Amino acid sequence: MQPIETADGKFAELAAPDRKLRLGDLGGWLVANLFAERERWPLWIPVLVGLGDGIYFWLTLEPPLWLGIGMVAVFGAAATAAIRAQRFVVPSVAVAAVAIGFAAAELQAWAVAAPILQHRLGPVAVEGRIVAIDPLPEGARLVIAPHVIDRLDEAHRPLRLRVRLRHDAGDLVPGDWLRLKAVLLPPPAPAMPGAYDFQRRAFFDRLGAVGFALGTPERIAAPDDAKPGFWHGAVEAMRAGMTRRIRAALPGTTGDIAAALITGETHTIPPADAGAFRDAGLAHILVIAGLHMGMVAGIAFFAFRAGLALVPAIALRYPTKKWAAALTLVVIFLYMLLSGATVSSRRAFVMTGLMLLAILVDRLNLSARAIAFAALAIMLVTPESAAGPSFQMSFAAVAGLIAFYEAMRPRLAEWHLHAGVLRRCGLYLLAVAFTTMVTTVSTMPFTIYHFNRLPLFSVVANALAVPITGFWIMPWALASCLLMPLGLEELTLTPMGWGIGLVAAIAHGVTQWPAAVLTVPSMPAAGLILMSLGGLWICIWLRRWRWLGLAPIAAGCLTLLFARPPDILVAADSASVAVRAADGSYLFSGTRGRRMTEETWVRRAAAETGPRWPMAGTSADGRLSCDARGCLYQARGRTVALIRDGAALTEDCRDVDLVVSPIAAHRACRGPLVIDRIDTWRRGGHAIWLDPDGIRVETVGDWRGVRPWAAAPERASSDLASRYAPQ
């Protein structure tokens, strides 16, 4: 069957939705549906660009720079020729889109490459310009563009570093120059294979070191040879100033949440309150995204239009609707800058901006095309964001909502027809419930994969909190921004705080309900890919064949049944080791471990934290027996020696299947498999699975490979080292 070459009448017959198909005509049915939905084909272009982006980050060896550029040139030329010849257009454009995504990610990695600190340094004197200030519940965090770092020459000096202060930043603002003493370290690697890769994020943020300050920073004059700061320094200074004034008018958690809603500053929210919002399914309220951007745009648009309508000379002569749309576009652009221009706020700005532009050019805006354009724009400008949870969850939620309301639009219009006030209120609450359910289902795979927690009462929490946010909190937030230049923000922030207190009470109340949160082990990457493809299939197509996407979604869900947490985990610095108890909890070594590392291990396994290893004796389940020199761990027919003292190597290496040692042990242990300090230094954290028929080991180094953000230059290939060496 060749539908594209068939006469018009015959093609219409093939594409008709009520055509009865014979058994065995499945291929023809699929082709007919495919060509019947050819207007939706462009929506797959961002998906294919994202695929190319994902292929780049999936590789374990950095490809040569010419590869991405060459693929774009070759496949781009092939796609151009195919379009002119009107043959093989779809496959050629698809391959070109994948090549563009791959090249965009590779070029971005090349463009942002900067020196990365390779070892602990300090205490050292640091002089530099403040780029950003992040207030914290205790202290503050400074992002600094260093001008001088003692004992580090210019060729190896990071472009940016992040330093934590033990106290608040005082009167420091972005753009100030300062001098301080600090201990600097390389950005930390993932805690285990598959965990969040802060090193990769730091690389693309050009953050070459992290650390902590000793003492109080000293403000200094800018050096004569210092480069002037970029314009975003002024934006950051304005954000910091607004955040301070908000917190001064609303002290405590209420002010912290108000700052999150206005300036996007979420770091000061206490962990207990942030956790309550997350476990109630209200975390999206604290992150400036489509909900906030839409509310601000709606309030601003109708306020501008009403104000212009009050001036007859303008209302009767000029297109006030377009004027209001143009002014609103400026407002949401400023709001995006105030929010820190995060992935979610950029996506919301692009989509809302497209709707406003549609008003300006007298054209209806297609929502599905709007989100496709927004995703494409973000992936081309900042391709690294596509690998993060913010991008994935933000676009999954919006794509699910658009697909749902595209399908429900006729019925919703019928429900609203001739509806009274009470019925419209009920329909609004129903829409909030629908929206919450759709976004929860749409983001569920990414929530499981990245965060391992599912709020079970989010529908109830959102039905109560979203109307308060939309009708009370956000109007006062916008008014406070208008009054802040006059110093009158407290007049509007106070009633805004009343609404925030009520929403916070809802969040804390819902999390107190029994079984409010379900913890789930991390989904395998294959499961996330399957569920993502199935969800995209359902969201992009309009005809009944869209429901074929349920098959890969079901297959992705089944991968959770095969998700088995590691039996043993070893930290990259060998300072912490965990073994899995019979009840599924993790028992951590008695040595002083790494809190964040251990929290990551427990969270990704959806496990509990058990007691520390006994200094002498046996654990409650009998799997772990210890003495002063080390422990023996027995599970699944395997015995593992966990060394504390090097003197135990000779004895403990006998009759065991694996040795885990914080000191070099390969020479002393010739028989069993050995993981020692050298192995963890070279390959990062280890995850170990024990089975009767063997031992499986995965490492962070093997998982990530040799990439510009993952390997020290001296251990990288000569080609990679030369490409990413400091210039």
TORKEDO-888105 format. One record per residue (C-alpha): x, y, z; residue number from 0. Coordinates in steps of 0.2 Angstrom, whole numbers. Each point is the difference from the previous one (the first is absolute). Layout:
REM TORKEDO-888105
X, Y, Z, NUM
...
This chain:
REM TORKEDO-888105
0, 0, 0, 0
7, 17, -5, 1
-12, 13, 7, 2
10, 15, -5, 3
0, -5, -18, 4
-19, -5, -1, 5
-13, 11, -8, 6
-9, 12, 12, 7
-16, -9, 0, 8
9, -17, 5, 9
11, 9, 13, 10
-15, 7, 8, 11
-8, -17, 1, 12
16, -7, 8, 13
1, 13, 13, 14
-19, 0, 5, 15
-2, -4, 18, 16
-15, -11, -2, 17
8, -11, -13, 18
-1, -19, 4, 19
17, -8, 0, 20
2, -18, -5, 21
10, -12, 11, 22
18, 2, -5, 23
-2, 17, -6, 24
8, 8, 15, 25
15, 7, -10, 26
-12, 9, -12, 27
-10, 7, 15, 28
16, 7, 8, 29
5, 8, -16, 30
-17, 7, -3, 31
0, 8, 17, 32
18, 6, -2, 33
-5, 10, -16, 34
-16, 5, 7, 35
9, 9, 14, 36
14, 8, -11, 37
-4, 17, 7, 38
7, -6, 17, 39
16, -7, -7, 40
10, 16, 4, 41
-4, -3, 18, 42
12, -14, 0, 43
15, 11, -5, 44
4, 6, 18, 45
-1, -19, 5, 46
13, -4, -13, 47
11, 14, 5, 48
-2, -6, 18, 49
5, -17, -6, 50
16, 7, -7, 51
3, 9, 16, 52
-2, -15, 10, 53
11, -11, -11, 54
14, 13, 3, 55
-2, -1, 19, 56
-2, -19, -1, 57
17, -3, -7, 58
14, -5, 11, 59
14, 7, -11, 60
0, 18, -6, 61
-2, 1, -19, 62
11, 10, -11, 63
-7, 18, -3, 64
0, -2, -19, 65
-12, -15, 2, 66
-16, 10, 5, 67
4, 14, -12, 68
3, -12, -14, 69
-16, -9, 3, 70
-10, 16, 0, 71
8, 5, -17, 72
-2, -18, -8, 73
-18, -3, 6, 74
-5, 18, -1, 75
5, -1, -19, 76
-9, -16, -2, 77
-16, 7, 8, 78
1, 15, -11, 79
2, -11, -16, 80
-15, -11, 6, 81
-11, 15, 3, 82
4, 6, -18, 83
-3, -17, -8, 84
-15, -4, 11, 85
7, -17, 4, 86
5, -8, 16, 87
-4, 17, 9, 88
-6, -7, 17, 89
15, -12, 3, 90
13, 13, -6, 91
-7, 14, 11, 92
-1, -12, 15, 93
18, -5, -2, 94
5, 19, -2, 95
-10, 4, 16, 96
10, -13, 10, 97
16, 6, -7, 98
-4, 18, 5, 99
-4, -5, 18, 100
16, -10, 1, 101
10, 15, -7, 102
-8, 13, 11, 103
5, -10, 15, 104
18, -3, -6, 105
2, 18, -5, 106
-7, 6, 17, 107
13, -11, 9, 108
14, 7, -10, 109
-6, 18, 2, 110
-2, 0, 19, 111
16, -11, 4, 112
10, 9, 14, 113
13, -5, 13, 114
-6, -12, 13, 115
9, -2, 17, 116
8, -17, 1, 117
4, -2, 18, 118
-4, 8, 17, 119
8, 17, 2, 120
1, 11, 15, 121
-2, 9, 11, 122
5, 13, -14, 123
-4, 18, -2, 124
-13, 4, -14, 125
-4, 17, -8, 126
-14, 1, -12, 127
-17, 8, -5, 128
-16, -7, 7, 129
-11, -7, -14, 130
-14, -6, 11, 131
-6, -1, 18, 132
-11, -15, 6, 133
-6, 3, 17, 134
-2, -16, 10, 135
-10, -5, 16, 136
17, 1, 8, 137
13, 11, -8, 138
2, 4, -18, 139
8, -6, -16, 140
10, 11, -12, 141
4, -3, -18, 142
16, 9, -3, 143
9, 4, -16, 144
18, -1, 7, 145
14, 12, -6, 146
13, -7, 12, 147
2, -17, 8, 148
16, -3, 10, 149
11, -14, -6, 150
-10, -2, -16, 151
6, 8, -16, 152
-12, 8, -12, 153
0, -15, -12, 154
-7, -11, 13, 155
-11, 13, 9, 156
-19, -5, -1, 157
-11, 13, -8, 158
-13, -1, 14, 159
0, -8, 17, 160
-13, -2, 13, 161
4, 3, 18, 162
-11, -2, 16, 163
0, 12, 14, 164
-4, -4, 18, 165
-10, 16, 2, 166
-11, 10, -12, 167
7, 11, -13, 168
-3, 16, 9, 169
0, 15, -12, 170
9, -9, -14, 171
-8, 1, -17, 172
4, -8, -17, 173
13, 11, -8, 174
10, 3, 16, 175
18, -5, 0, 176
6, -9, 16, 177
15, -9, 8, 178
-2, -16, 10, 179
8, -15, 7, 180
-7, -16, -7, 181
2, -19, -1, 182
-3, -5, -18, 183
-5, -17, -7, 184
-4, -7, -17, 185
-19, -2, -4, 186
-6, -16, 8, 187
-3, -15, -12, 188
-16, -10, 1, 189
-2, -11, 16, 190
-4, -15, -10, 191
-3, -6, -18, 192
-16, 8, -6, 193
-1, 13, 13, 194
-1, 19, -3, 195
16, 6, -8, 196
4, 17, 8, 197
17, 0, -9, 198
-8, 1, -17, 199
-12, 14, 6, 200
15, 9, 7, 201
10, -2, -16, 202
-14, 8, -11, 203
-2, 14, 13, 204
19, 3, -1, 205
1, -4, 18, 206
18, -7, 3, 207
1, -1, 19, 208
-11, 0, 15, 209
5, 2, 18, 210
-3, 10, 16, 211
7, 16, 7, 212
10, 3, 16, 213
-4, 16, 9, 214
-9, 15, -7, 215
2, 6, -18, 216
8, 17, -2, 217
-7, 12, -13, 218
14, 7, -12, 219
1, 12, -14, 220
0, -7, -18, 221
17, -3, -7, 222
6, 11, -14, 223
1, -15, -12, 224
-17, -7, 5, 225
-12, -3, -14, 226
-17, 8, 2, 227
-14, -10, 6, 228
-14, -6, -12, 229
-17, 8, 0, 230
-7, -15, 9, 231
10, 6, 15, 232
-12, 15, 2, 233
-15, -12, -1, 234
7, -11, 13, 235
3, 15, 11, 236
-18, 5, -2, 237
-6, -18, 4, 238
11, 0, 16, 239
-7, 17, 5, 240
-18, -5, -3, 241
3, -16, 10, 242
7, 10, 15, 243
-15, 12, 0, 244
-13, -14, -2, 245
8, -10, 15, 246
1, 16, 10, 247
-19, 3, -2, 248
-4, -18, 2, 249
12, -8, 12, 250
1, -19, 2, 251
-6, -13, -11, 252
-14, 11, -7, 253
13, 12, -7, 254
11, -14, -7, 255
-15, -7, -10, 256
-5, 18, -6, 257
18, 2, -6, 258
-1, -17, -9, 259
-16, 6, -9, 260
6, 17, -5, 261
19, -2, -3, 262
1, -18, -1, 263
12, -1, 15, 264
-4, -17, 8, 265
16, -4, 10, 266
-6, 9, 15, 267
-16, -11, 3, 268
3, -12, 15, 269
2, -18, -5, 270
-15, -5, 10, 271
-11, 12, -9, 272
7, -4, -17, 273
-3, -18, 4, 274
-18, 3, 5, 275
-4, 9, -17, 276
9, -14, -9, 277
-9, -14, 9, 278
-17, 8, -2, 279
3, 2, -19, 280
1, 19, 1, 281
19, 2, -4, 282
-5, 8, -17, 283
-7, 15, 10, 284
18, 4, 6, 285
7, -1, -17, 286
-4, 14, -12, 287
-7, -9, -16, 288
-15, 0, -11, 289
-12, 2, 15, 290
8, 16, 6, 291
4, 7, -17, 292
-18, -3, -6, 293
-7, 9, 15, 294
12, 15, -1, 295
-4, 1, -19, 296
-19, -1, 3, 297
0, 13, 14, 298
11, 12, -10, 299
-9, -2, -16, 300
-17, 3, 7, 301
7, 14, 11, 302
8, 9, -15, 303
-15, -2, -11, 304
-12, 6, 13, 305
11, 15, 3, 306
1, 4, -18, 307
-19, -1, -2, 308
-2, 13, 13, 309
8, 13, -12, 310
-13, 3, -14, 311
13, 9, -11, 312
10, -16, 0, 313
-13, -13, 1, 314
-10, 7, -15, 315
15, 2, -11, 316
13, -13, 3, 317
0, -19, 2, 318
1, -1, 19, 319
0, -19, 0, 320
16, 0, -10, 321
8, 13, 11, 322
-5, -10, 15, 323
8, -15, -7, 324
16, 9, -4, 325
1, 8, 17, 326
-3, -17, 8, 327
14, -8, -10, 328
12, 12, 8, 329
-7, -4, 17, 330
2, -19, -1, 331
18, 3, -8, 332
4, 10, 16, 333
-8, -13, 11, 334
11, -14, -9, 335
15, 10, 4, 336
-5, 3, 18, 337
-3, -19, 2, 338
18, -4, -5, 339
-4, -5, -18, 340
-2, -19, 5, 341
-4, -13, -12, 342
-18, 0, 6, 343
-2, 19, -1, 344
8, 0, -17, 345
-12, -13, -7, 346
-15, 9, 8, 347
6, 17, -7, 348
2, -7, -18, 349
-17, -8, 1, 350
-9, 15, 7, 351
9, 11, -11, 352
-6, -9, -15, 353
-18, 2, 5, 354
3, 19, 2, 355
9, 1, -17, 356
-15, -9, -7, 357
-11, 14, 6, 358
12, 13, -8, 359
-1, -9, -17, 360
-19, -4, 1, 361
3, -19, -1, 362
-6, -14, 11, 363
14, -8, 9, 364
2, -19, -1, 365
5, -6, 18, 366
8, -16, -6, 367
11, 10, -12, 368
4, 12, 13, 369
7, -13, 12, 370
9, -8, -14, 371
8, 17, -5, 372
4, 3, 18, 373
9, -17, 3, 374
9, 2, -17, 375
7, 17, 5, 376
6, -5, 17, 377
8, -16, -6, 378
9, 10, -14, 379
6, 14, 12, 380
3, -10, 16, 381
0, -19, -6, 382
7, -5, 17, 383
-16, 4, 8, 384
-9, -14, -9, 385
9, -12, 11, 386
-6, 7, 16, 387
-16, -3, 10, 388
-6, 18, -1, 389
-2, 0, -19, 390
-7, -18, -1, 391
-13, 3, 13, 392
-5, 17, -6, 393
-3, -5, -18, 394
-8, -17, 5, 395
-13, 9, 11, 396
-4, 13, -14, 397
0, -13, -14, 398
-12, -11, 10, 399
-11, 15, 4, 400
-1, 6, -18, 401
-4, -18, -6, 402
-14, -2, 13, 403
-8, 17, -3, 404
1, -3, -19, 405
-10, -16, 2, 406
-12, 8, 13, 407
-3, 17, -8, 408
-17, -4, -8, 409
-7, -8, 16, 410
7, 14, 11, 411
-8, 13, -12, 412
-16, -9, 1, 413
1, 0, 19, 414
4, 19, 1, 415
-15, 4, -12, 416
-14, 9, 10, 417
9, -4, 16, 418
-4, 11, 15, 419
12, 6, 14, 420
-1, -15, 11, 421
2, -12, -15, 422
15, 10, -6, 423
8, 0, 17, 424
-3, -19, 1, 425
8, -2, -18, 426
15, 10, 6, 427
3, -12, 14, 428
-3, -14, -12, 429
13, 7, -12, 430
13, 2, 15, 431
-3, -18, 4, 432
2, -6, -18, 433
15, 11, -2, 434
8, -8, 16, 435
-4, -17, -5, 436
7, 2, -18, 437
16, 9, 6, 438
3, -14, 13, 439
-2, -14, -12, 440
10, 9, -14, 441
15, 4, 12, 442
-1, -17, 10, 443
14, -9, -10, 444
12, 15, 3, 445
-5, 2, 18, 446
3, -18, 3, 447
17, 0, -10, 448
7, 16, 8, 449
-9, 2, 17, 450
-7, -17, 5, 451
-15, 7, 8, 452
-19, 1, -5, 453
-12, 11, 9, 454
-17, -9, 1, 455
-11, 14, 5, 456
6, 14, -12, 457
-17, 1, -8, 458
-8, 6, 17, 459
15, 11, 4, 460
-1, 9, -17, 461
-18, 2, 0, 462
2, 10, 17, 463
16, 9, -4, 464
0, 5, -18, 465
-16, 11, 1, 466
8, 9, 15, 467
16, 2, -10, 468
-9, 6, -16, 469
-13, 12, 8, 470
9, 6, 15, 471
19, -2, 1, 472
5, 4, -18, 473
-10, 16, -2, 474
8, 7, 16, 475
17, -6, -6, 476
-2, 10, -16, 477
-6, 15, 10, 478
15, -1, 12, 479
12, 1, -15, 480
-8, 15, -6, 481
0, 9, 17, 482
18, -6, 4, 483
8, 15, -8, 484
-10, 11, 11, 485
4, -9, 15, 486
-18, -5, 3, 487
2, -19, -3, 488
-5, -4, 18, 489
-18, 6, -4, 490
-2, -15, -12, 491
12, -12, 7, 492
-9, -2, 16, 493
-17, -6, -8, 494
11, -11, -11, 495
7, -8, 15, 496
-17, -4, 7, 497
-3, -11, -16, 498
17, -7, 1, 499
-3, -5, 18, 500
-16, -9, -5, 501
8, -9, -14, 502
14, -6, 12, 503
-12, -6, 12, 504
-9, -10, -14, 505
17, -8, -5, 506
5, -5, 18, 507
-18, -6, 4, 508
-1, -11, -16, 509
18, -8, 4, 510
-7, -5, 17, 511
-13, -12, -7, 512
4, -18, 0, 513
10, -7, -15, 514
1, 18, -7, 515
16, -5, -10, 516
5, -15, -9, 517
19, -4, -1, 518
6, -9, -16, 519
17, -7, -5, 520
8, 9, -15, 521
-7, -6, -17, 522
13, -7, -12, 523
5, 12, -14, 524
-8, -12, -13, 525
-17, 1, 9, 526
1, 19, 0, 527
3, 0, -19, 528
-14, -11, -3, 529
-12, 10, 10, 530
5, 16, -8, 531
-2, -7, -17, 532
-17, -7, 4, 533
-5, 17, 8, 534
6, 10, -15, 535
-10, -12, -12, 536
-16, 3, 10, 537
3, 19, 1, 538
5, 4, -18, 539
-13, -10, -10, 540
-18, 3, 0, 541
-9, -15, -7, 542
-4, -16, 9, 543
17, -8, -5, 544
8, 11, 13, 545
-5, -13, 14, 546
13, -11, -7, 547
11, 10, 11, 548
-6, -9, 15, 549
10, -16, -6, 550
17, 8, 3, 551
-7, 9, 16, 552
-5, -17, 7, 553
17, -8, -5, 554
9, 15, 9, 555
-11, -3, 16, 556
5, -19, -1, 557
19, 5, 1, 558
-4, 6, 18, 559
-2, -18, 5, 560
18, -4, -5, 561
7, 15, 9, 562
11, -8, 13, 563
10, 12, 12, 564
18, -4, 2, 565
6, -12, 14, 566
15, 10, 4, 567
5, 19, -4, 568
17, 7, 2, 569
3, 19, 0, 570
13, 8, -12, 571
11, 5, 14, 572
-2, -17, 9, 573
-6, 10, 15, 574
-17, -9, 1, 575
-6, -17, -5, 576
-18, -7, 2, 577
-7, -18, -1, 578
-18, -5, -2, 579
-8, -8, 14, 580
-13, -14, -1, 581
-14, 12, 2, 582
6, 11, -14, 583
7, 14, 11, 584
18, 5, -2, 585
13, -2, 14, 586
14, 13, -1, 587
18, -2, 5, 588
5, 7, 17, 589
12, 12, -8, 590
-5, 18, -2, 591
-9, 0, -17, 592
-7, 13, -12, 593
-17, 5, 4, 594
-6, 5, -18, 595
8, -16, -7, 596
-9, -11, 13, 597
-17, 9, -3, 598
2, -3, -18, 599
3, -18, 2, 600
-15, -2, 12, 601
-12, 10, -11, 602
4, -8, -17, 603
-3, -17, 9, 604
-16, 6, 8, 605
8, -8, 16, 606
1, 5, 18, 607
16, 4, 9, 608
5, -14, 13, 609
12, 1, 14, 610
19, 2, -2, 611
11, -15, -2, 612
4, -7, 17, 613
18, 2, 6, 614
-1, -18, 6, 615
-14, -13, -2, 616
-14, -4, -12, 617
-14, 10, -8, 618
-18, -5, 4, 619
-2, -9, -16, 620
16, -10, 2, 621
7, 6, -17, 622
14, 11, 7, 623
12, -6, 13, 624
14, 12, 6, 625
15, 2, 10, 626
13, 14, 3, 627
9, -4, -16, 628
-15, -2, -12, 629
-16, -8, -4, 630
-7, -15, -10, 631
-16, 2, -10, 632
-9, -15, -6, 633
-15, 1, -13, 634
-6, -10, -14, 635
13, -14, 2, 636
14, 13, -1, 637
13, 5, 14, 638
7, 18, -1, 639
15, 6, 11, 640
-2, 18, 5, 641
17, 6, 7, 642
3, 12, 13, 643
18, -3, 5, 644
13, -5, -13, 645
7, -13, 12, 646
-16, -11, -4, 647
3, -1, -19, 648
10, -16, 1, 649
-13, -9, 10, 650
-15, 7, -7, 651
5, -3, -18, 652
-2, -19, 3, 653
-16, -8, -5, 654
-10, 16, -5, 655
-7, 5, -17, 656
3, 19, 2, 657
12, 11, 10, 658
-5, 19, 2, 659
14, 9, 8, 660
4, 19, 4, 661
18, -3, -3, 662
10, -8, -15, 663
-4, -19, 0, 664
3, -7, -17, 665
18, -6, 4, 666
-5, -8, 17, 667
-16, -8, -8, 668
3, -10, -15, 669
-14, -12, 0, 670
-17, 9, 2, 671
-7, 15, -9, 672
7, 16, 9, 673
-7, 17, 0, 674
12, 12, 10, 675
5, 18, 2, 676
9, 0, -17, 677
-16, -6, -9, 678
-11, 12, 7, 679
12, 15, -3, 680
1, -5, -18, 681
-18, -6, -4, 682
-11, 9, 13, 683
-14, -7, 11, 684
-3, -19, -2, 685
-17, -9, 0, 686
1, -19, 3, 687
-13, -13, -3, 688
3, -18, 7, 689
-7, -15, -8, 690
3, -19, 2, 691
7, -1, -18, 692
11, 16, 1, 693
3, 18, 6, 694
-5, 15, -10, 695
9, 16, 2, 696
-5, 17, -7, 697
11, 16, 3, 698
-3, 18, -3, 699
15, 1, -11, 700
-6, -14, -12, 701
-18, 7, 0, 702
6, 18, -6, 703
16, -5, -9, 704
13, 13, -5, 705
-9, 16, -3, 706
6, 18, 2, 707
-10, 2, 17, 708
5, -17, 7, 709
18, -3, -3, 710
16, 9, 6, 711
10, 6, -14, 712
15, -10, 5, 713
-10, -16, -1, 714
-9, 4, -16, 715
5, -4, -17, 716
12, 12, -8, 717
-13, 6, -13, 718
-13, 3, 14, 719
13, 9, 11, 720
6, 11, -14, 721
-18, 5, -5, 722
-5, 5, 18, 723
17, 6, 6, 724
-1, 18, 7, 725
3, 13, -14, 726
